[in-house]
Amino acid sequence: MRRLIILAALLLMGATAPSPVEDAALGLRLADYARRAGDARTMLIAARMVAASGLRDADIKDGRLAVRDGLPGRSPIAAALADEARLMAPGDQMIADEARAVVQASPKGITGGNWGSGPLQFRQLLSAGEQLDWTVRARGAEPVFVSAIGDGDADLHLSVSDLRGRAVCTARSNAYYPLCRWSPQRPADYRVTLGNAGRVPTRVVVLSN
């Protein structure tokens, strides 16, 4: 019963989060917990949260975020998590049926944004002391979100500045899950910097709207 209460609280947090980026981040963090615990049911919940956020794969091209493909009919990221759930519970027909339903569900996330449909993610292995930089363009008069999810091996430092070098956000208090949010009044470019502050390599997932 206690586990059900915790999961219900996580779902409510995802449902009331002010941004699909935070919904997607919560889903991916829940998936990480499910993976460590070998919990197929929790992995399915994570898959549904990611599917509902509209999360899509992206790359850094010429120093800017760019969506990897066109508008998908279904979420490949959520499908991968659902498949993980199925493999965690071989022979469990209920889990298999629910995983199939997640894979076949149409996306319910946003249909437009600064860089296309849904929040974007890209994955990177950062060596000890390595720093990654890219530029985002904000449309203005709406919140901008950038978040990183580490694997727990090293602290992450996330910062945002305008093109004059003035700091907009510095996130270091939550070392494994830093988040920056700001609301520019007009369209502008911003420089995002993510650094591995640890002594060992770490894998990170970066999320942005």
Accessible surface in RSA format (square Angstrom, percent):
REM  Atomic radii and reference values for relative SASA: ProtOr
REM  Chains: A
REM  Algorithm: Lee & Richards
REM  Probe-radius: 1.40
REM  Slices: 20
REM RES _ NUM      All-atoms   Total-Side   Main-Chain    Non-polar    All polar
REM                ABS   REL    ABS   REL    ABS   REL    ABS   REL    ABS   REL
RES MET A   1   171.54  88.8 129.80  85.9  41.75  99.4 113.68  96.6  57.87  76.7
RES ARG A   2   194.48  81.7 188.14  95.9   6.35  15.1  70.19  95.9 124.29  75.3
RES ARG A   3   105.09  44.1 100.87  51.4   4.22  10.0  49.55  67.7  55.53  33.7
RES LEU A   4   106.79  59.5 102.38  73.2   4.41  11.1 102.66  72.1   4.13  11.1
RES ILE A   5   108.49  61.7 105.03  78.2   3.46   8.3 107.66  77.5   0.83   2.3
RES ILE A   6    89.80  51.1  87.28  65.0   2.52   6.1  89.67  64.6   0.14   0.4
RES LEU A   7    10.09   5.6  10.01   7.2   0.08   0.2  10.02   7.0   0.07   0.2
RES ALA A   8    49.86  45.8  45.98  71.0   3.89   8.8  48.81  68.7   1.06   2.8
RES ALA A   9    48.18  44.3  44.12  68.1   4.06   9.2  47.08  66.3   1.10   2.9
RES LEU A  10    35.94  20.0  35.94  25.7   0.00   0.0  35.94  25.2   0.00   0.0
RES LEU A  11    79.21  44.1  74.35  53.2   4.86  12.2  74.91  52.6   4.30  11.6
RES LEU A  12   119.14  66.3 118.74  84.9   0.40   1.0 119.14  83.7   0.00   0.0
RES MET A  13   109.96  56.9 101.81  67.4   8.15  19.4  87.34  74.3  22.62  30.0
RES GLY A  14     6.02   7.4   0.00   N/A   6.02   7.4   4.91  13.5   1.10   2.5
RES ALA A  15    84.21  77.4  42.16  65.1  42.04  95.6  54.31  76.5  29.89  79.2
RES THR A  16   106.55  75.8  78.30  79.4  28.25  67.3  68.41  91.9  38.14  57.7
RES ALA A  17    27.83  25.6   8.43  13.0  19.40  44.1  12.84  18.1  15.00  39.7
RES PRO A  18   104.11  75.9  64.78  59.1  39.33 143.0  77.65  64.1  26.46 164.5
RES SER A  19     3.75   3.2   1.82   2.4   1.93   4.4   2.95   6.3   0.80   1.1
RES PRO A  20    39.44  28.7  39.13  35.7   0.31   1.1  39.21  32.4   0.23   1.4
RES VAL A  21     0.04   0.0   0.04   0.0   0.00   0.0   0.04   0.0   0.00   0.0
RES GLU A  22    32.21  18.5  27.12  20.5   5.08  12.1  15.19  29.4  17.02  13.9
RES ASP A  23    31.15  21.8  31.15  31.0   0.00   0.0   5.10  12.0  26.05  26.0
RES ALA A  24     0.00   0.0   0.00   0.0   0.00   0.0   0.00   0.0   0.00   0.0
RES ALA A  25    11.19  10.3  11.19  17.3   0.00   0.0  11.19  15.8   0.00   0.0
RES LEU A  26    20.65  11.5  19.82  14.2   0.83   2.1  20.30  14.3   0.35   0.9
RES GLY A  27     0.00   0.0   0.00   N/A   0.00   0.0   0.00   0.0   0.00   0.0
RES LEU A  28    15.41   8.6  10.10   7.2   5.31  13.4  10.10   7.1   5.31  14.3
RES ARG A  29    93.45  39.2  86.17  43.9   7.27  17.3   9.62  13.1  83.83  50.8
RES LEU A  30     9.80   5.5   5.62   4.0   4.17  10.5   9.25   6.5   0.54   1.5
RES ALA A  31     1.01   0.9   1.01   1.6   0.00   0.0   1.01   1.4   0.00   0.0
RES ASP A  32    51.06  35.8  51.06  50.8   0.00   0.0  12.34  29.0  38.72  38.6
RES TYR A  33    95.91  44.8  95.85  54.5   0.06   0.2  65.36  49.1  30.55  37.7
RES ALA A  34     0.00   0.0   0.00   0.0   0.00   0.0   0.00   0.0   0.00   0.0
RES ARG A  35   108.29  45.5  91.73  46.8  16.56  39.4  55.26  75.5  53.03  32.1
RES ARG A  36   168.72  70.8 128.67  65.6  40.05  95.4  75.00 102.5  93.72  56.8
RES ALA A  37    57.03  52.4  18.11  27.9  38.91  88.5  30.37  42.8  26.65  70.6
RES GLY A  38    48.65  60.0   0.00   N/A  48.65  60.0  24.09  66.1  24.56  55.0
RES ASP A  39    25.31  17.7  19.17  19.1   6.14  14.5  12.67  29.8  12.63  12.6
RES ALA A  40    10.87  10.0   7.08  10.9   3.79   8.6   7.08  10.0   3.79  10.0
RES ARG A  41    78.14  32.8  76.53  39.0   1.61   3.8  37.22  50.9  40.92  24.8
RES THR A  42     0.56   0.4   0.56   0.6   0.00   0.0   0.00   0.0   0.56   0.8
RES MET A  43     0.00   0.0   0.00   0.0   0.00   0.0   0.00   0.0   0.00   0.0
RES LEU A  44     0.00   0.0   0.00   0.0   0.00   0.0   0.00   0.0   0.00   0.0
RES ILE A  45    18.92  10.8  18.68  13.9   0.24   0.6  18.92  13.6   0.00   0.0
RES ALA A  46     0.00   0.0   0.00   0.0   0.00   0.0   0.00   0.0   0.00   0.0
RES ALA A  47     0.00   0.0   0.00   0.0   0.00   0.0   0.00   0.0   0.00   0.0
RES ARG A  48   101.32  42.5  95.57  48.7   5.75  13.7  54.88  75.0  46.44  28.1
RES MET A  49    16.25   8.4  10.43   6.9   5.82  13.9  15.31  13.0   0.94   1.2
RES VAL A  50     0.00   0.0   0.00   0.0   0.00   0.0   0.00   0.0   0.00   0.0
RES ALA A  51    18.28  16.8  17.81  27.5   0.47   1.1  18.14  25.5   0.14   0.4
RES ALA A  52    54.09  49.7  42.88  66.2  11.21  25.5  44.66  62.9   9.43  25.0
RES SER A  53     3.32   2.8   0.00   0.0   3.32   7.7   3.08   6.6   0.24   0.3
RES GLY A  54     7.79   9.6   0.00   N/A   7.79   9.6   6.63  18.2   1.16   2.6
RES LEU A  55     1.67   0.9   0.00   0.0   1.67   4.2   0.00   0.0   1.67   4.5
RES ARG A  56    12.59   5.3  11.68   6.0   0.92   2.2   6.27   8.6   6.33   3.8
RES ASP A  57    33.25  23.3  31.05  30.9   2.20   5.2   2.77   6.5  30.48  30.4
RES ALA A  58     0.10   0.1   0.10   0.2   0.00   0.0   0.10   0.1   0.00   0.0
RES ASP A  59    44.52  31.2  43.09  42.9   1.43   3.4  14.59  34.3  29.93  29.9
RES ILE A  60    52.41  29.8  24.45  18.2  27.96  67.4  24.45  17.6  27.96  75.9
RES LYS A  61   105.91  51.7  97.14  59.6   8.77  20.9  62.87  56.6  43.05  45.9
RES ASP A  62   153.60 107.6 109.60 109.1  44.00 104.0  44.09 103.8 109.51 109.2
RES GLY A  63    28.08  34.6   0.00   N/A  28.08  34.6  21.23  58.3   6.85  15.3
RES ARG A  64    90.87  38.2  90.87  46.3   0.00   0.0  44.08  60.2  46.79  28.4
RES LEU A  65     9.38   5.2   1.36   1.0   8.02  20.2   1.36   1.0   8.02  21.6
RES ALA A  66    29.99  27.6  25.46  39.3   4.53  10.3  29.99  42.2   0.00   0.0
RES VAL A  67    44.46  29.3  32.89  29.8  11.57  27.9  32.89  28.6  11.57  31.4
RES ARG A  68   126.49  53.1 103.75  52.9  22.74  54.1  45.17  61.7  81.32  49.3
RES ASP A  69    71.82  50.3  58.37  58.1  13.45  31.8  41.02  96.5  30.79  30.7
RES GLY A  70    56.21  69.3   0.00   N/A  56.21  69.3  41.07 112.7  15.14  33.9
RES LEU A  71   125.69  70.0  91.36  65.4  34.33  86.3  91.38  64.2  34.31  92.3
RES PRO A  72    30.53  22.2  18.82  17.2  11.71  42.5  27.63  22.8   2.90  18.0
RES GLY A  73    55.16  68.0   0.00   N/A  55.16  68.0  39.26 107.8  15.89  35.6
RES ARG A  74   126.37  53.1 117.64  60.0   8.72  20.8  26.59  36.3  99.78  60.5
RES SER A  75    12.71  10.7   5.12   6.8   7.59  17.5   6.97  14.9   5.73   8.0
RES PRO A  76    67.37  49.1  53.85  49.1  13.52  49.1  60.92  50.3   6.46  40.1
RES ILE A  77    13.75   7.8  10.29   7.7   3.46   8.3  13.61   9.8   0.14   0.4
RES ALA A  78     1.09   1.0   1.09   1.7   0.00   0.0   1.09   1.5   0.00   0.0
RES ALA A  79    24.04  22.1  22.05  34.0   1.99   4.5  22.41  31.6   1.64   4.3
RES ALA A  80    56.20  51.7  46.55  71.8   9.65  21.9  54.04  76.1   2.15   5.7
RES LEU A  81     9.17   5.1   9.17   6.6   0.00   0.0   9.17   6.4   0.00   0.0
RES ALA A  82     0.01   0.0   0.01   0.0   0.00   0.0   0.01   0.0   0.00   0.0
RES ASP A  83    56.86  39.8  54.69  54.4   2.18   5.2  17.36  40.9  39.50  39.4
RES GLU A  84    52.80  30.3  50.73  38.4   2.07   4.9  29.19  56.5  23.61  19.3
RES ALA A  85     0.00   0.0   0.00   0.0   0.00   0.0   0.00   0.0   0.00   0.0
RES ARG A  86   101.35  42.6  99.93  50.9   1.42   3.4  31.59  43.2  69.76  42.3
RES LEU A  87   112.97  62.9  94.72  67.8  18.25  45.9  96.03  67.4  16.94  45.6
RES MET A  88    56.06  29.0  22.61  15.0  33.45  79.6  30.94  26.3  25.12  33.3
RES ALA A  89    21.37  19.6  12.77  19.7   8.60  19.6  19.02  26.8   2.35   6.2
RES PRO A  90   114.38  83.4  86.12  78.5  28.27 102.8  92.45  76.3  21.94 136.3
RES GLY A  91    87.87 108.4   0.00   N/A  87.87 108.4  44.74 122.8  43.13  96.6
RES ASP A  92    61.09  42.8  50.88  50.6  10.21  24.2  18.65  43.9  42.45  42.3
RES GLN A  93   114.89  64.2 109.51  80.0   5.39  12.8  56.99 121.3  57.90  43.9
RES MET A  94   122.19  63.3 114.72  75.9   7.48  17.8  95.61  81.3  26.59  35.2
RES ILE A  95     6.26   3.6   6.26   4.7   0.00   0.0   6.26   4.5   0.00   0.0
RES ALA A  96    17.88  16.4  16.54  25.5   1.33   3.0  16.54  23.3   1.33   3.5
RES ASP A  97    63.99  44.8  58.07  57.8   5.92  14.0  25.03  58.9  38.96  38.9
RES GLU A  98    41.75  24.0  38.48  29.1   3.27   7.8  25.60  49.5  16.15  13.2
RES ALA A  99     3.82   3.5   3.74   5.8   0.08   0.2   3.82   5.4   0.00   0.0
RES ARG A 100   119.13  50.0 113.71  58.0   5.42  12.9  46.55  63.6  72.58  44.0
RES ALA A 101    60.98  56.1  49.39  76.2  11.59  26.4  55.95  78.8   5.03  13.3
RES VAL A 102    13.25   8.7   5.20   4.7   8.05  19.4   8.27   7.2   4.98  13.5
RES VAL A 103    57.35  37.7  55.26  50.0   2.09   5.0  56.07  48.7   1.27   3.5
RES GLN A 104   102.69  57.4  94.21  68.9   8.48  20.2  27.26  58.0  75.44  57.2
RES ALA A 105    43.71  40.2  29.05  44.8  14.66  33.4  38.97  54.9   4.74  12.6
RES SER A 106    78.23  66.1  68.60  91.6   9.62  22.2  33.86  72.1  44.37  62.2
RES PRO A 107    58.49  42.6  35.83  32.7  22.66  82.4  38.44  31.7  20.05 124.6
RES LYS A 108   169.99  82.9 137.19  84.2  32.80  78.1  87.28  78.6  82.72  88.1
RES GLY A 109    19.48  24.0   0.00   N/A  19.48  24.0   6.80  18.7  12.68  28.4
RES ILE A 110    71.20  40.5  60.37  45.0  10.83  26.1  67.88  48.9   3.32   9.0
RES THR A 111   122.98  87.5  98.05  99.4  24.92  59.4  63.63  85.5  59.35  89.7
RES GLY A 112    44.55  54.9   0.00   N/A  44.55  54.9  29.38  80.6  15.17  34.0
RES GLY A 113    21.67  26.7   0.00   N/A  21.67  26.7   6.44  17.7  15.23  34.1
RES ASN A 114    30.42  21.0   2.85   2.8  27.57  66.4   1.93   4.7  28.49  27.5
RES TRP A 115    41.57  16.7  26.92  13.0  14.65  34.4  27.33  14.6  14.24  23.1
RES GLY A 116    30.60  37.7   0.00   N/A  30.60  37.7  26.13  71.7   4.48  10.0
RES SER A 117    14.20  12.0  11.12  14.8   3.08   7.1   3.45   7.3  10.76  15.1
RES GLY A 118     2.69   3.3   0.00   N/A   2.69   3.3   0.00   0.0   2.69   6.0
RES PRO A 119     0.35   0.3   0.31   0.3   0.04   0.1   0.35   0.3   0.00   0.0
RES LEU A 120     2.02   1.1   1.06   0.8   0.96   2.4   1.21   0.9   0.81   2.2
RES GLN A 121     4.65   2.6   4.21   3.1   0.44   1.0   0.38   0.8   4.27   3.2
RES PHE A 122     9.99   5.0   8.26   5.1   1.72   4.5   9.99   6.1   0.00   0.0
RES ARG A 123   141.87  59.6 117.41  59.8  24.46  58.2  57.85  79.1  84.02  50.9
RES GLN A 124    64.52  36.1  56.40  41.2   8.13  19.3   7.38  15.7  57.14  43.3
RES LEU A 125    84.66  47.1  68.99  49.4  15.67  39.4  68.99  48.5  15.67  42.2
RES LEU A 126     0.00   0.0   0.00   0.0   0.00   0.0   0.00   0.0   0.00   0.0
RES SER A 127    59.35  50.2  59.34  79.2   0.02   0.0  25.94  55.2  33.41  46.8
RES ALA A 128    49.95  45.9  26.08  40.2  23.87  54.3  26.42  37.2  23.53  62.3
RES GLY A 129    60.19  74.2   0.00   N/A  60.19  74.2  31.67  86.9  28.52  63.9
RES GLU A 130    64.13  36.8  55.44  41.9   8.70  20.7  29.90  57.8  34.24  28.0
RES GLN A 131   109.86  61.4  87.29  63.8  22.57  53.7  17.90  38.1  91.97  69.7
RES LEU A 132    27.98  15.6  27.20  19.5   0.78   1.9  27.98  19.6   0.00   0.0
RES ASP A 133    48.21  33.8  33.23  33.1  14.98  35.4   7.63  18.0  40.58  40.5
RES TRP A 134     0.00   0.0   0.00   0.0   0.00   0.0   0.00   0.0   0.00   0.0
RES THR A 135    14.68  10.4  14.08  14.3   0.60   1.4   5.11   6.9   9.57  14.5
RES VAL A 136     0.69   0.5   0.10   0.1   0.60   1.4   0.69   0.6   0.00   0.0
RES ARG A 137   132.87  55.8 131.43  67.0   1.44   3.4  43.32  59.2  89.54  54.3
RES ALA A 138     0.11   0.1   0.00   0.0   0.11   0.3   0.11   0.2   0.00   0.0
RES ARG A 139   124.94  52.5 112.28  57.2  12.67  30.2  55.11  75.3  69.83  42.3
RES GLY A 140     9.40  11.6   0.00   N/A   9.40  11.6   1.28   3.5   8.12  18.2
RES ALA A 141    92.27  84.8  52.89  81.6  39.38  89.6  65.94  92.9  26.33  69.7
RES GLU A 142    51.94  29.8  48.22  36.5   3.73   8.9  20.93  40.5  31.01  25.3
RES PRO A 143    67.73  49.4  65.20  59.4   2.53   9.2  65.20  53.8   2.53  15.7
RES VAL A 144     0.01   0.0   0.01   0.0   0.00   0.0   0.01   0.0   0.00   0.0
RES PHE A 145    11.13   5.6  11.13   6.9   0.00   0.0  11.13   6.7   0.00   0.0
RES VAL A 146     0.02   0.0   0.02   0.0   0.00   0.0   0.02   0.0   0.00   0.0
RES SER A 147     6.40   5.4   6.38   8.5   0.02   0.1   0.83   1.8   5.57   7.8
RES ALA A 148     0.17   0.2   0.17   0.3   0.00   0.0   0.17   0.2   0.00   0.0
RES ILE A 149    15.66   8.9  13.75  10.2   1.91   4.6  13.75   9.9   1.91   5.2
RES GLY A 150     9.40  11.6   0.00   N/A   9.40  11.6   0.73   2.0   8.67  19.4
RES ASP A 151    71.70  50.2  35.72  35.6  35.98  85.1  37.72  88.8  33.98  33.9
RES GLY A 152    31.72  39.1   0.00   N/A  31.72  39.1  14.37  39.4  17.36  38.9
RES ASP A 153    88.30  61.9  63.81  63.5  24.49  57.9  10.78  25.4  77.52  77.3
RES ALA A 154     6.00   5.5   0.01   0.0   5.99  13.6   6.00   8.4   0.00   0.0
RES ASP A 155    64.81  45.4  62.66  62.4   2.16   5.1   5.74  13.5  59.08  58.9
RES LEU A 156     0.00   0.0   0.00   0.0   0.00   0.0   0.00   0.0   0.00   0.0
RES HIS A 157    58.57  32.0  56.13  39.0   2.44   6.2  33.19  34.2  25.37  29.5
RES LEU A 158     0.80   0.4   0.23   0.2   0.57   1.4   0.35   0.2   0.46   1.2
RES SER A 159    37.91  32.0  37.54  50.1   0.38   0.9  19.23  40.9  18.68  26.2
RES VAL A 160     1.88   1.2   0.00   0.0   1.88   4.5   0.88   0.8   0.99   2.7
RES SER A 161    28.19  23.8  27.90  37.2   0.30   0.7  12.90  27.5  15.30  21.4
RES ASP A 162    24.70  17.3  22.84  22.7   1.86   4.4  14.78  34.8   9.91   9.9
RES LEU A 163   117.45  65.4  81.50  58.3  35.96  90.4  84.64  59.4  32.81  88.3
RES ARG A 164   195.40  82.0 158.68  80.9  36.72  87.4  54.92  75.1 140.49  85.1
RES GLY A 165    58.66  72.3   0.00   N/A  58.66  72.3  30.26  83.0  28.40  63.6
RES ARG A 166   142.02  59.6 135.84  69.2   6.18  14.7  71.10  97.2  70.91  43.0
RES ALA A 167    84.86  78.0  52.21  80.6  32.65  74.3  52.78  74.3  32.08  85.0
RES VAL A 168    56.39  37.1  24.21  21.9  32.18  77.5  30.26  26.3  26.13  70.9
RES CYS A 169    25.85  19.6  16.25  18.1   9.59  22.5  11.91  30.2  13.94  15.0
RES THR A 170    82.63  58.8  50.67  51.4  31.95  76.2  35.03  47.1  47.60  72.0
RES ALA A 171    12.80  11.8   8.96  13.8   3.84   8.7  12.80  18.0   0.00   0.0
RES ARG A 172   141.39  59.4 124.52  63.5  16.87  40.2  33.65  46.0 107.74  65.3
RES SER A 173   122.82 103.8  78.36 104.6  44.46 102.4  60.26 128.3  62.56  87.6
RES ASN A 174    71.80  49.5  66.24  64.0   5.56  13.4  24.15  58.1  47.65  46.1
RES ALA A 175    25.58  23.5  21.25  32.8   4.33   9.9  21.30  30.0   4.28  11.3
RES TYR A 176    88.68  41.4  87.83  50.0   0.84   2.2  53.44  40.2  35.23  43.4
RES TYR A 177    58.64  27.4  52.11  29.6   6.53  17.0  23.96  18.0  34.67  42.7
RES PRO A 178     0.97   0.7   0.00   0.0   0.97   3.5   0.97   0.8   0.00   0.0
RES LEU A 179    53.79  30.0  35.83  25.6  17.96  45.1  35.83  25.2  17.96  48.3
RES CYS A 180     0.47   0.4   0.00   0.0   0.47   1.1   0.47   1.2   0.00   0.0
RES ARG A 181   121.55  51.0 103.79  52.9  17.76  42.3  49.24  67.3  72.31  43.8
RES TRP A 182    24.70   9.9  14.74   7.1   9.97  23.4  24.34  13.0   0.36   0.6
RES SER A 183    77.69  65.6  50.73  67.7  26.96  62.1  32.90  70.1  44.79  62.8
RES PRO A 184    11.96   8.7   1.50   1.4  10.47  38.0  11.29   9.3   0.68   4.2
RES GLN A 185   151.21  84.6 123.55  90.3  27.66  65.9  44.30  94.3 106.92  81.1
RES ARG A 186   160.54  67.4 159.11  81.1   1.43   3.4  60.74  83.0  99.80  60.5
RES PRO A 187    94.31  68.7  77.27  70.4  17.04  61.9  77.38  63.9  16.94 105.3
RES ALA A 188    34.63  31.8  25.16  38.8   9.47  21.5  34.63  48.8   0.00   0.0
RES ASP A 189    19.19  13.4  11.85  11.8   7.34  17.4   2.06   4.9  17.13  17.1
RES TYR A 190    20.87   9.7  20.87  11.9   0.00   0.0   3.16   2.4  17.71  21.8
RES ARG A 191    94.10  39.5  93.19  47.5   0.90   2.1  27.33  37.4  66.76  40.5
RES VAL A 192     0.00   0.0   0.00   0.0   0.00   0.0   0.00   0.0   0.00   0.0
RES THR A 193    28.11  20.0  27.84  28.2   0.27   0.6  13.91  18.7  14.20  21.5
RES LEU A 194     0.07   0.0   0.07   0.1   0.00   0.0   0.07   0.1   0.00   0.0
RES GLY A 195    12.12  14.9   0.00   N/A  12.12  14.9  11.64  31.9   0.48   1.1
RES ASN A 196     4.23   2.9   0.00   0.0   4.23  10.2   0.31   0.8   3.92   3.8
RES ALA A 197    53.53  49.2  13.54  20.9  39.99  91.0  24.60  34.6  28.93  76.6
RES GLY A 198    19.75  24.4   0.00   N/A  19.75  24.4  12.37  33.9   7.38  16.5
RES ARG A 199   229.64  96.4 202.78 103.4  26.87  64.0  76.41 104.4 153.24  92.9
RES VAL A 200    69.62  45.8  69.34  62.8   0.27   0.7  69.62  60.5   0.00   0.0
RES PRO A 201    74.41  54.2  68.08  62.1   6.33  23.0  68.15  56.3   6.26  38.9
RES THR A 202     0.86   0.6   0.00   0.0   0.86   2.0   0.86   1.2   0.00   0.0
RES ARG A 203   156.05  65.5 153.33  78.2   2.72   6.5  53.89  73.6 102.16  61.9
RES VAL A 204     2.03   1.3   0.00   0.0   2.03   4.9   0.58   0.5   1.45   3.9
RES VAL A 205    16.72  11.0  16.72  15.1   0.00   0.0  16.72  14.5   0.00   0.0
RES VAL A 206     1.03   0.7   0.54   0.5   0.48   1.2   0.54   0.5   0.48   1.3
RES LEU A 207     0.05   0.0   0.00   0.0   0.05   0.1   0.05   0.0   0.00   0.0
RES SER A 208     0.63   0.5   0.46   0.6   0.17   0.4   0.46   1.0   0.17   0.2
RES ASN A 209    26.75  18.4  21.83  21.1   4.92  11.8   7.31  17.6  19.45  18.8
END  Absolute sums over single chains surface
CHAIN  1 A    10728.4       8417.1       2311.2       5896.6       4831.7
END  Absolute sums over all chains
TOTAL         10728.4       8417.1       2311.2       5896.6       4831.7
